[in-house]
Amino acid sequence: MQPTTVRNCVRCQQPLGDALFCQYCGTFVLDPEGTVVMASRGERILAWLVNIVLLFLTLFIGWIIWWFIVAPKGQNPGKAVVGLRVIRGNGNAVTTGGMFVRGLVGAAFGLIWLASLVDDFWMFFDKNAQTLHDKAVDTVVVKAKGSEKIVEQGSLAGALTPPASYAPYAPPVSFPVSSPPKRLSRTRQIGSRPVVDCAPVYGVAAIVVSLEHGPALFERADDL
């Protein structure tokens, strides 16, 4: 049995676990330069509170306009003020459409009070500080400073291998190929000649075939 190779954090040189971020300094483990760092849970809460305040101060319309300005950078107004950014779990940038879907999934959780509570509090127990809507769309929240390169390049150049536990999508499902319908057959006697009745199992009319002197049967049928 070969020993398992343990990777060290490029920033603090501490051994990495099975999370997307270093458990000691919060560095994104896929970043070869070590400049992308996880946003703290306190900063996430602060950004949420700032969003609520800005919604009232800008009468919602201003917030929407601001959102369209910062969404291409993986931010909403609250995150932009606090200095946070949303990226994909594989290090790719989140586009405006991705930010909209993430917000839509979060709003769907918010329709049910208990689901919203579980969604928000999930990040306190998750090793990657992900909420449930983060997990649903495969996103993580990092500090804006140091992650600008992801927005500029659209992805994380030279991204390292993610931990083995990182599996954002379910494995492909294969369905068995259906076999053709079976045919049932039985032998019956017409006069002195044995006859086989063949019919598909799904109820199509039986085809009567004579084992011997078939043409004579059809001639007899024509006489009826």
Secondary structure, 3 states (H helix, E strand, C coil): CCCCCCCECCCCCCECCCCCECCCCCEECCCCCCCCEECCHHHHHHHHHHHHHHHHHCCCHHHHHHHHHHHHHCCCHHHHHHCEEEEECCCCECCHHHHHHHHHHHHHHHCCHHHHHHHHHHHHCCCCCCCHHHHHHCEEEEECCCCHHHHHHCCCCCCCCCCCCCCCCCCCCCCCCCCCCCEEEEEEEECCEEEEEEEECCCCCCEEEECCCHHHHHHHHHHC
